[in-house]
Amino acid sequence: MPGQRAQAYDQGRIFQASGDQYITEQRIFVQQAPGARATEELGPCTVRAPLAGRTPPVLRDRRELMRRLREALAAGGESHVLHGMGGCGKTAVAHALFQEAQREAGRDCFWINAADRLTLRAGMLGVAAELGASHGELAAAHAGHRPPADLVWRYLGSAALRWLLVIDNADDVTVLEEGGWLRSCELGTVVVTSRVGAAPLWRESVRHPVGVLPLADAARALCDLAPDAGSVEDAELVARRLGCLPLALHLAGSYMGQPLLEVCSMTDYHQRLEDDEPTALLDQGAAPGAPSSRQLIGTTWQLSLDALAADGAPEAVSLLRLLSLWSAEPLPVSLLSRVGGALLPTGRLESALRGLLAHSLVALTAVPGASGGPSVRCTQTHGVLLDSVHTGVPDDERAALLDHALRPLESAADGPEPLRLITPHVRALLGRTRAGDAAGERVVRLAVRVTRQVYEAGDWTGALALGEATAARGATWLGADHAAAIEARLSTGPVLFRLGRYEEGEALLRAARGTALRVLGADDVRTLDAGFELQRVLHRLGRLDEARGLLDEVLAGRLRVLGASHPLTLKARCELLELRIAQEDFAGYDTAATELVADCDRHLGDAHLITVWALDAQAKGLLRAGRAAEAEGVLRRVLAGQRAGYGDAHPLVLGVVLALSRAQAAQDKRAEAVAGAREVVEGRSRMLGEGHPETTAAREWLTALGNR
C-alpha cells in the first residue's frame, strides 16, 4: 500500500492501518526454561511424535509389561501409570508402545510432556488442534475464557479414530491434578510416566512399577549397544556394578559402543568404574550437544530433589546425602530411626523419608530374618544414585554427615539388627571416608569391631575382605603405629589362620606383634592377643616348640594382666591342651583338662563357648587315651554346645563332627563314622573350598574309613 514502507527488526512490531480499522494484538507468552533457546512457537513442535525418550535396540525384560499395555491399548478406556525412579526406563517403555501404536492403521497417537504446567497445557491444546478444534476455541482456552482441559477432552471423546495419549514426565502430580487433565475415555488409552508411585490422582488408574533389569537382561542390553566390547560374562560385571539401571546401562553401552580416541572394553570400563569417579564416567556416554537433565546420571535425580524442596521438604536432600555414605544394600529402618539430632530431627526425618519414597528415590523392602525369625523392615537405595549424590556432598557438610552415619552403626554393632544387614554399610562407610576426615579413627575402630564379629560368625572370606580394607585405610589415615591401625592389622590374622593361609598369617602377625611390642608394650592386651594368634599359626605349620614357648609367654601375661578367671586366660589354657596333644605331652593331661572344665564352668557357665572348647580338649584327650566311648559322650555335649552358640552352618561345628566320627570309628561304629566324615567333607568343600587344608584332612579321613 502506498506510503506504508516501515520495517521492523528482531522483536519489533509495526501496525499500520488506513481508514476505519482497528488492530488488536493478542500474544501468548510461554515461559522458557533457563538456558533454553528462544522460540517463536506457542507450543510444542509436534504432538505426533515423542520429543524425548528413546527405545533401545532391544527392549529387554519388559515383555510382561508390554503385553499388559498392548491389551490395554486394544481395550481402551483406561489410564495407566508407569512409575519408578529416574533412569529406570519408564519413558523407553512408553516410547516403544507409542511406536507400535503408530504402526497400527486407524489409530491416532499423541505425545505430551508434563514437566511443567505451561508445557502440558500447550501440548494438550495442540492435541485438540490436531483433532479439529478451531482457532477461536483454542484462543479462548489460551486466554482463560473457557476451560482448556474440557475443550481437549471433548475433542478426544468425539475423535474419529481410536487413540493413544502418552503424558510423559508427570513427576509433579499437581500439574495434572489442578488442571483436571487426567481423564479416561472409551475411545482411547492414556499412559502416564511418573517418578511418583503413590498419589491420590492415580486411584482410578492402573499402576505399573518399572524397576531395574534382571542381571542377564542388563548384560544383554550392554551387548546390544556395544557388541564388540566384550562377552556377556564381561558385561555382567559392568551391569552388576551399575545396579542394572537402564539409564546407566545406556550411557555405559553408548560410551563403549562408539569409541573415538580409544577402544574401551567391558573389562576396561568396569575397572574405570572402580578407579574413577563413576558418575562423571557414565555421563561421558551421553549424546553430543546439550543433553537434558533426565539423560545424565549426575543430574537426573536433582529434578526430584528440587521438587521435594519446592514442596517444603528440603530435609530430603540431607537424608539422601546421609544415605549416600552407606551401602545400596537393605538398611534396617530401626537403624535409620537412630539418626535424629540437629541434622534430621525425628519429625523431619519421617517427612524426609516419605518424600524420598514418594519420588521413588528410596524403596521399602522386607528382608527375611535369621533362622526363620520375623522379617526386618528395610529401606533400599540404588547404588548409582548413591554414587551420584555422594559426589555432590559439599565439603562443609561432610563432618556432620559422617558423625550422623557413624552413630547408628556404632550402636547397632552390638544391637539386635542382624550382622549381615549392618556389615555392608560399615564397609561402604569405610570406602566413603577420606584421609583427613576427623571421623577416620572412629570409622576404623568400628570396622575392626565388625570384622571380628563377621569372623566369629563364620564368614571368614567376608571378614578378610573387610579386615584388609580396614587395615589399609587405618595405616594410611592414622599411621602404622597408631593403636587403631595396629588393631586393624591384627584383626586379619585369625582370619588368615582359619582360611588355611598359614604362611601369610605368620608374616602378618609377626610384623604386627613386633609393632605392638614396640608401641604398646609386652603387657598390653593387644600384644598378648597377637602372640596368641601367632602361636596358633605356628602350631599348624608344625613348629610346635616355638608355638609352645610363645603360648606359655601369653598365658603368663594374661594371668598377670587379666587374672585367672578372665575368658581370654581360660581360652589360652584350652589352647595349651590342644598344643600338648600335638606334642604328645600327656603327663597329667586328664587332670589338667578336668580342672580346666571345672574352672570354665564356674567362671563362665556351662553354655559358654570357651567352656565348650575346654570340653572339646578334654574329649580329644580321652580319645587319645583309648577311652573312645567316654570321648563320644563328651563330644556330643560339645556338638550341642557349638550348635547352640554358633548355629548349624558354622565351619567350626564341622570340626566337632569330625572328632565325633573318629570316636565312633574307634568303637567300630563304621556307618555312623562314615556319615559324619562325609558331612564334614561336603560342608568344608562348600564353606572353605576344596584346597583348604582342613578339607584335605577330612577327605583323607573319609578315604581311610573306606579302606577299613
C-alpha positions in Angstrom: 0.0 0.0 0.0 1.5 3.4 -0.9 3.2 5.2 2.0 3.5 2.1 4.2 7.2 1.5 3.9 8.1 0.9 7.6 10.4 -2.1 8.6 10.7 -4.0 11.8 13.7 -5.8 13.2 14.2 -8.5 15.8 11.2 -8.4 18.2 9.8 -5.1 16.9 6.2 -4.8 15.7 4.7 -2.2 13.3 1.0 -1.8 13.0 -0.4 0.4 10.1 -4.0 1.0 9.1 -5.9 3.1 6.7 -9.5 4.1 7.1 -11.6 3.0 10.0 -9.6 -0.1 11.0 -8.7 -1.2 14.5 -5.8 -3.5 15.2 -5.7 -5.7 18.3 -2.7 -7.9 19.1 -3.1 -10.9 21.3 0.2 -12.5 22.3 0.7 -15.6 24.4 4.0 -15.7 26.3 5.4 -19.2 27.0 8.0 -19.1 29.8 11.3 -20.5 28.7 13.3 -22.8 30.9 16.6 -21.3 32.0 19.2 -21.6 29.2 16.6 -22.8 26.7 16.7 -21.5 23.1 14.2 -18.7 22.4 11.4 -19.9 20.1 8.6 -18.4 18.1 6.3 -21.5 18.6 3.5 -21.1 21.0 3.5 -24.8 21.8 5.4 -28.0 21.0 6.8 -28.6 17.5 4.7 -31.7 17.3 2.4 -33.8 19.4 2.5 -36.6 16.9 6.0 -37.9 17.8 8.0 -38.2 21.1 10.2 -35.2 21.6 12.0 -37.1 24.3 12.8 -40.6 25.2 14.2 -43.4 23.1 13.7 -47.1 22.5 16.9 -49.2 22.9 17.9 -51.6 20.1 16.0 -54.3 22.0 13.7 -53.6 24.9 15.0 -56.1 27.4 12.9 -57.7 30.2 9.7 -55.6 29.6 7.8 -58.4 27.9 5.1 -58.9 30.5 4.7 -55.1 31.0 4.4 -54.6 27.2 1.9 -57.4 27.0 -0.4 -55.8 29.6 0.0 -52.4 27.9 -0.9 -53.8 24.5 -4.0 -55.4 25.9 -4.9 -52.1 27.5 -4.4 -50.3 24.2 -6.7 -52.8 22.4 -9.4 -52.4 25.0 -9.2 -48.7 25.6 -11.0 -46.7 28.2 -8.3 -46.7 30.9 -5.4 -44.7 32.1 -2.1 -46.4 33.1 0.7 -45.0 35.1 4.3 -46.2 34.7 6.1 -45.3 37.9 9.7 -45.7 39.2 12.9 -44.0 40.0 14.6 -41.7 37.5 16.6 -43.6 34.9 14.7 -46.9 35.2 13.3 -46.8 31.7 9.7 -45.6 32.0 9.9 -43.3 29.0 11.6 -46.1 27.0 8.6 -48.4 27.6 6.2 -45.6 26.7 8.2 -44.9 23.6 8.2 -48.5 22.4 4.4 -48.7 22.9 3.9 -45.4 21.1 5.9 -46.7 18.1 3.9 -49.9 18.0 0.6 -48.0 18.2 1.7 -45.6 15.4 2.2 -48.5 13.1 -1.4 -49.6 13.5 -3.9 -48.4 10.9 -6.8 -46.3 12.2 -5.2 -45.0 15.4 -4.0 -41.6 16.4 -1.0 -41.2 18.7 -0.2 -38.2 20.8 2.9 -37.5 23.0 2.8 -34.7 25.6 5.4 -33.5 28.0 4.1 -32.8 31.5 7.3 -31.5 33.1 5.5 -28.2 33.9 2.1 -26.5 33.7 2.8 -24.4 30.6 4.3 -27.2 28.6 1.5 -29.6 29.5 -1.2 -27.0 28.7 0.4 -26.1 25.3 0.8 -29.8 24.4 -2.8 -30.8 25.3 -4.2 -27.8 23.4 -2.0 -29.0 20.5 -3.9 -32.3 20.7 -7.2 -30.5 20.5 -6.0 -28.6 17.5 -4.9 -31.8 15.8 -8.4 -33.2 16.4 -10.1 -30.2 14.8 -10.5 -27.5 17.4 -11.0 -24.1 15.8 -8.7 -21.2 16.2 -11.3 -19.3 18.2 -11.8 -22.2 20.6 -8.0 -22.5 21.1 -7.6 -18.8 21.6 -10.4 -18.7 24.2 -8.8 -21.6 26.0 -5.4 -19.9 25.9 -6.9 -16.7 27.2 -8.6 -18.4 30.0 -12.1 -17.7 28.6 -13.0 -21.4 28.6 -11.6 -24.5 30.5 -8.8 -25.9 28.4 -9.0 -29.4 29.8 -12.7 -29.6 29.0 -12.0 -28.5 25.4 -9.3 -31.1 24.9 -11.3 -34.0 26.4 -14.4 -33.0 24.4 -12.4 -33.5 21.2 -10.7 -36.7 22.5 -14.2 -38.0 23.3 -15.5 -37.4 19.8 -12.4 -38.3 17.9 -12.9 -40.2 14.6 -10.1 -42.7 15.3 -9.1 -44.6 18.4 -6.1 -43.0 20.0 -3.1 -43.4 22.4 -2.1 -40.4 24.6 1.3 -40.5 26.3 1.8 -38.0 29.1 5.5 -38.1 29.9 7.5 -36.8 32.9 4.5 -36.2 35.1 6.7 -36.0 38.2 4.8 -33.1 39.6 1.4 -34.7 40.0 -0.2 -31.4 40.9 0.3 -30.3 37.3 -2.2 -32.9 36.1 -4.4 -32.7 39.2 -5.0 -29.0 39.4 -6.0 -28.7 35.7 -8.1 -31.8 35.6 -6.0 -33.1 32.7 -6.0 -36.8 33.6 -9.3 -38.4 32.5 -10.4 -41.5 30.7 -12.4 -42.2 27.6 -13.7 -45.3 25.8 -12.1 -44.2 22.5 -8.5 -44.2 23.8 -5.8 -45.2 26.3 -3.8 -42.8 28.4 -0.2 -43.8 29.5 1.5 -41.6 32.1 5.1 -41.8 33.2 6.0 -40.5 36.6 8.5 -40.9 39.4 5.7 -40.6 41.9 4.3 -44.1 42.6 1.7 -43.3 45.3 -0.5 -40.3 44.6 -4.3 -39.9 45.1 -4.6 -38.9 41.5 -3.6 -42.5 40.4 -6.6 -44.1 42.3 -8.6 -44.5 39.1 -5.5 -45.6 37.0 -3.8 -48.9 36.6 -0.3 -48.6 38.1 2.8 -50.4 36.7 6.0 -50.3 38.7 9.1 -50.1 36.4 12.4 -51.1 38.0 15.9 -52.2 37.1 16.6 -55.1 34.8 17.5 -58.6 35.8 21.2 -59.2 35.6 21.1 -61.4 32.4 18.9 -58.8 30.6 21.0 -55.9 31.7 24.2 -57.6 30.4 22.5 -58.3 27.0 21.4 -54.6 26.9 25.0 -53.6 27.2 26.0 -56.0 24.5 23.2 -54.6 22.3 24.8 -51.2 22.4 28.5 -52.3 22.4 28.6 -55.7 20.7 32.3 -55.7 20.2 33.3 -54.6 23.7 33.3 -58.0 25.4 31.5 -61.1 26.2 28.2 -61.5 28.0 30.1 -62.6 31.1 32.2 -59.4 30.9 29.0 -57.3 30.5 27.5 -58.9 33.6 30.3 -57.5 35.7 29.6 -54.0 34.4 25.8 -54.4 34.7 26.2 -55.6 38.3 28.4 -52.7 39.2 25.7 -50.3 37.7 22.9 -52.0 39.6 21.3 -52.9 36.2 19.8 -49.4 36.0 18.7 -48.8 32.3 19.9 -45.2 32.1 23.3 -46.2 33.4 23.4 -49.1 31.1 22.5 -46.9 28.1 25.2 -44.4 28.9 27.9 -47.1 29.5 26.9 -49.0 26.4 26.9 -45.9 24.3 30.3 -44.9 25.5 31.8 -48.4 24.8 29.9 -48.8 21.5 31.1 -45.6 19.8 34.8 -45.3 20.6 36.6 -42.3 19.2 40.1 -41.8 20.6 40.4 -45.2 22.2 38.7 -48.5 22.3 37.2 -49.3 25.7 36.3 -52.9 26.5 33.8 -54.1 29.1 36.8 -55.1 31.3 38.4 -51.7 31.0 35.1 -49.9 31.7 34.5 -52.0 34.8 37.9 -51.1 36.1 37.4 -47.5 35.4 34.1 -47.6 37.4 36.1 -48.8 40.4 39.1 -46.4 40.0 37.5 -43.2 38.6 34.5 -41.1 39.6 31.7 -43.3 38.3 29.1 -40.5 37.8 31.4 -38.4 35.6 32.4 -41.6 33.6 28.8 -42.5 32.9 27.8 -39.1 31.8 30.5 -39.2 29.1 28.3 -41.6 27.3 25.6 -39.0 26.7 24.8 -37.9 23.2 26.8 -34.9 21.9 25.3 -31.5 22.4 23.4 -30.4 25.5 21.6 -33.4 26.8 18.7 -32.8 29.1 19.0 -33.3 32.9 17.0 -36.5 32.6 19.6 -38.1 30.3 22.5 -37.6 32.7 23.3 -39.6 35.8 24.8 -36.6 37.5 21.6 -34.5 37.3 18.5 -36.7 36.7 17.7 -37.2 40.4 18.2 -33.5 41.1 14.8 -32.9 39.4 13.2 -35.0 42.2 15.1 -33.3 44.9 14.2 -29.9 43.6 10.6 -30.9 43.5 10.8 -32.1 47.2 12.4 -28.8 48.2 9.6 -26.9 46.4 7.1 -29.0 48.3 8.6 -27.9 51.6 10.8 -31.0 52.3 14.4 -29.7 51.9 15.5 -32.2 54.6 15.0 -34.9 52.0 18.3 -33.7 50.4 20.1 -34.1 53.8 18.7 -37.6 54.2 19.7 -38.7 50.8 23.2 -37.3 51.4 23.3 -39.3 54.6 22.2 -42.4 52.8 24.9 -41.9 50.2 27.5 -42.7 53.0 26.0 -46.1 53.4 25.5 -49.0 51.0 22.9 -49.8 48.4 22.1 -53.0 50.4 19.0 -53.1 52.5 19.3 -50.7 55.5 17.2 -51.6 58.6 14.6 -48.9 59.4 15.5 -49.3 63.0 19.0 -48.2 62.2 17.7 -45.2 60.2 15.4 -44.2 63.1 18.5 -43.7 65.3 19.8 -40.8 63.2 18.0 -37.9 64.8 20.0 -35.0 66.1 20.2 -31.5 64.7 20.7 -32.7 61.1 17.4 -34.6 60.9 15.1 -34.2 64.0 12.7 -37.2 64.4 9.7 -35.4 62.9 11.6 -34.1 59.9 13.2 -37.5 59.4 9.8 -39.0 58.9 8.7 -36.4 56.3 12.1 -36.6 54.5 11.8 -40.4 54.2 8.2 -40.2 53.0 9.3 -37.7 50.4 12.1 -39.9 49.1 9.7 -42.9 49.0 7.1 -40.8 47.1 9.6 -39.9 44.4 10.9 -43.4 44.1 14.4 -42.4 45.3 14.1 -44.9 48.1 12.2 -48.2 48.4 10.8 -50.1 51.3 11.6 -53.8 51.5 11.3 -56.7 53.9 14.4 -58.9 54.4 13.9 -62.4 55.9 15.0 -62.7 59.5 17.7 -65.1 60.7 16.8 -68.7 61.4 13.2 -68.2 60.4 12.7 -65.2 62.6 10.5 -62.2 61.7 11.4 -60.2 58.6 13.3 -57.0 59.0 11.8 -53.8 57.6 14.5 -52.0 55.5 14.9 -49.1 53.1 17.0 -49.6 49.9 18.5 -47.0 47.6 20.1 -47.7 44.2 23.9 -47.7 44.2 24.3 -45.5 41.1 22.0 -42.9 42.8 24.1 -43.0 46.0 27.4 -42.6 44.0 25.9 -39.6 42.2 24.6 -38.0 45.3 27.8 -38.6 47.3 29.8 -36.8 44.5 27.8 -33.7 45.2 28.1 -33.6 49.0 29.6 -30.2 50.0 32.8 -30.4 51.9 31.5 -28.3 54.7 28.7 -30.9 55.4 31.0 -34.0 55.4 31.9 -33.9 59.1 28.3 -33.7 60.3 27.1 -36.3 57.9 29.9 -38.7 58.8 29.1 -38.3 62.5 25.4 -39.0 61.9 26.2 -42.0 59.7 28.6 -43.4 62.3 26.5 -43.2 65.4 23.7 -45.6 64.4 26.2 -48.1 63.2 28.3 -47.9 66.4 25.2 -48.5 68.5 23.9 -51.3 66.1 27.2 -53.2 66.1 26.2 -54.9 69.3 22.4 -54.4 68.8 19.6 -56.7 67.7 19.9 -56.0 64.0 21.3 -58.9 62.0 25.0 -58.6 61.4 24.6 -59.4 57.7 22.5 -56.2 57.4 25.0 -54.0 59.2 28.2 -55.1 57.6 27.6 -53.7 54.1 27.0 -50.3 55.5 30.2 -50.4 57.6 32.1 -51.4 54.5 30.6 -48.6 52.4 31.3 -46.0 55.1 34.9 -47.2 55.2 35.0 -46.5 51.4 33.3 -43.1 51.6 35.6 -41.8 54.4 38.6 -39.8 53.2 42.1 -39.2 54.6 41.9 -36.1 56.8 38.3 -36.7 57.9 38.0 -36.2 61.7 35.9 -39.3 62.0 38.6 -41.5 60.4 39.7 -43.2 63.7 36.1 -43.9 64.7 35.4 -45.5 61.3 38.5 -47.7 61.6 37.6 -48.9 65.1 34.0 -49.6 64.1 35.2 -51.6 61.1 37.6 -53.6 63.4 34.7 -54.5 65.7 32.5 -55.6 62.8 35.4 -57.6 61.2 35.8 -59.6 64.4 32.0 -60.2 64.6 31.9 -61.4 61.0 34.9 -63.7 61.7 33.2 -65.1 64.8 30.0 -65.7 62.8 32.0 -67.9 60.4 32.0 -65.7 57.3 35.8 -65.8 57.1 36.0 -64.7 53.4 33.9 -61.6 54.2 35.9 -60.9 57.4 39.1 -61.0 55.4 37.9 -58.5 52.8 36.6 -56.1 55.4 39.7 -56.6 57.6 42.2 -56.0 54.8 40.4 -52.8 53.7 40.3 -51.6 57.3 44.0 -52.3 57.8 44.9 -50.4 54.6 42.9 -47.4 55.5 44.0 -47.4 59.1 47.7 -47.3 58.1 47.0 -44.5 55.5 44.8 -42.3 57.7 46.3 -42.8 61.1 49.8 -44.1 60.5 51.1 -47.6 61.1 52.0 -47.0 64.7 48.5 -45.8 65.7 46.8 -48.2 68.1 43.7 -48.4 65.9 45.8 -49.2 62.9 47.6 -52.0 64.9 44.2 -53.4 65.9 43.1 -53.3 62.3 46.1 -55.4 61.1 45.7 -57.8 64.0 42.0 -58.4 63.1 43.0 -60.1 59.9 45.5 -62.6 61.5 42.9 -65.0 62.9 41.0 -64.9 59.5 44.1 -66.0 57.6 44.6 -68.8 60.1 41.0 -70.0 59.7 41.3 -69.8 55.9 44.4 -72.1 56.0 46.7 -69.3 54.7 49.3 -70.1 57.5 52.4 -68.6 55.9 50.6 -65.3 55.2 49.2 -65.3 58.7 52.6 -65.8 60.3 54.1 -62.9 58.3 51.3 -60.5 59.2 51.0 -61.5 62.8 54.8 -61.5 63.4 55.1 -58.0 62.0 52.0 -56.7 63.8 53.2 -58.2 67.1 56.6 -56.5 66.7 54.9 -53.2 66.2 52.6 -53.8 69.2 55.6 -54.7 71.4 57.4 -51.5 70.4 54.4 -49.2 70.6 52.0 -50.7 73.2 54.3 -52.8 75.4 54.6 -56.5 76.2 51.7 -56.5 78.7 49.2 -54.7 76.5 46.2 -57.0 75.9 46.6 -56.4 72.1 50.2 -57.5 72.2 49.2 -60.7 74.1 46.4 -61.3 71.5 48.9 -61.0 68.7 51.2 -63.6 70.4 48.2 -65.9 71.0 47.2 -65.8 67.3 50.8 -66.2 66.1 51.3 -69.4 68.1 48.2 -70.9 66.6 49.6 -70.4 63.1 53.0 -71.8 64.2 51.1 -74.8 65.6 49.6 -75.5 62.2 52.9 -75.0 60.5 54.3 -77.8 62.7 56.7 -75.5 64.7 55.4 -76.9 68.0 58.3 -75.9 70.3 58.2 -72.3 69.1 54.4 -72.2 69.5 54.7 -73.7 73.0 57.2 -71.1 74.1 55.1 -68.3 72.8 51.9 -69.7 74.3 53.5 -70.0 77.7 54.5 -66.4 77.5 51.0 -65.3 76.5 49.4 -67.4 79.3 51.7 -65.9 81.9 50.9 -62.4 80.6 47.2 -62.9 80.7 47.3 -64.3 84.2 49.3 -61.3 85.2 47.2 -58.6 83.4 43.7 -60.1 83.3 43.6 -62.7 86.1 42.9 -66.4 86.2 39.1 -66.1 85.7 39.2 -64.0 82.6 37.8 -65.6 79.4 41.0 -64.9 77.5 43.1 -66.6 80.2 40.9 -69.6 80.1 41.0 -69.6 76.4 44.8 -69.8 76.5 44.6 -72.8 78.8 42.3 -74.5 76.3 44.8 -73.8 73.5 47.6 -75.2 75.7 45.8 -78.5 75.9 45.4 -78.6 72.2 49.1 -78.0 71.8 50.0 -80.6 74.3 48.1 -83.2 72.3 50.1 -82.3 69.2 53.3 -82.6 71.2 52.1 -85.9 72.7 52.6 -84.5 76.2 50.0 -86.5 78.1 51.6 -86.4 81.6 48.8 -85.2 83.9 46.7 -84.3 80.9 43.4 -85.7 82.2 43.7 -83.9 85.5 44.6 -80.6 83.7 41.6 -81.0 81.4 39.2 -81.8 84.2 40.4 -78.8 86.2 40.0 -76.5 83.2 36.4 -77.7 82.5 35.6 -77.1 86.2 37.1 -73.6 86.2 35.3 -72.6 82.9 32.0 -73.9 84.2 32.5 -72.0 87.5 33.6 -68.6 86.0 31.7 -68.6 82.6 28.9 -71.2 82.9 28.4 -74.5 81.1 26.9 -72.9 78.0 29.8 -70.5 77.3 31.7 -71.4 74.1 35.1 -71.4 76.0 33.6 -74.0 78.4 32.5 -76.0 75.3 36.1 -75.6 73.9 37.5 -76.9 77.2 35.2 -80.0 76.9 36.4 -80.5 73.3 40.0 -80.6 74.5 39.1 -83.0 77.3 37.3 -85.3 74.8 40.3 -85.4 72.5 42.5 -86.4 75.4 40.1 -89.2 76.3 40.2 -90.4 72.6 44.0 -90.4 72.6 43.9 -92.4 75.8 41.8 -95.1 74.2 38.6 -94.1 76.1 36.5 -93.7 72.9 33.1 -94.3 74.4 33.7 -91.6 77.1 35.1 -89.3 74.4 31.9 -89.8 72.3 29.7 -88.8 75.2 31.7 -85.6 75.8 31.8 -84.7 72.1 28.0 -85.0 71.8 27.9 -82.3 74.6 30.4 -80.3 72.7 28.4 -80.6 69.4 25.2 -79.4 71.1 27.1 -76.5 72.7 28.7 -75.4 69.5 25.4 -75.6 67.5 23.7 -73.6 70.2 26.5 -71.0 70.2 27.4 -70.8 66.5 24.5 -72.3 64.6 24.5 -75.4 62.4 26.1 -73.7 59.4 29.3 -72.5 61.2 32.6 -74.1 59.9 33.8 -74.8 63.4 30.9 -77.1 64.1 32.3 -79.4 61.4 35.5 -79.9 63.4 33.5 -81.4 66.2 31.6 -83.7 63.8 34.9 -84.9 62.5 36.2 -85.6 66.0 33.0 -87.5 66.8 33.5 -89.6 63.6 36.9 -90.6 64.9 35.5 -91.6 68.3 32.8 -93.6 66.5 35.3 -95.3 64.3 37.4 -96.3 67.3 34.3 -98.2 68.6 33.7 -99.9 65.2 30.6 -97.7 64.5 31.6 -97.6 60.9 28.3 -96.4 59.3 28.0 -93.5 61.7 31.6 -92.6 61.3 31.4 -92.6 57.5 28.2 -90.5 57.6 29.9 -87.9 59.8 33.1 -87.8 57.8 31.1 -87.3 54.6 29.1 -84.5 56.1 32.4 -82.7 57.0 33.9 -83.2 53.6 30.9 -81.8 51.9 30.5 -78.9 54.3 34.1 -77.9 54.3 34.3 -78.1 50.5 31.3 -75.8 50.3 32.4 -73.3 53.0 36.2 -73.4 52.8 36.9 -74.7 49.3 38.5 -77.9 48.0 42.0 -76.7 48.6 41.7 -75.8 52.2 44.0 -77.9 54.5 41.1 -78.9 56.7 39.0 -80.0 53.7 42.0 -82.1 52.6 42.3 -83.6 56.1 38.6 -84.5 56.2 38.8 -86.1 52.8 41.8 -88.2 53.8 39.9 -89.4 56.9 36.9 -90.4 54.8 39.2 -92.3 52.4 40.8 -94.0 55.4 37.4 -95.1 56.6 36.6 -96.5 53.2 39.7 -98.7 53.3 38.9 -100.3 56.6 
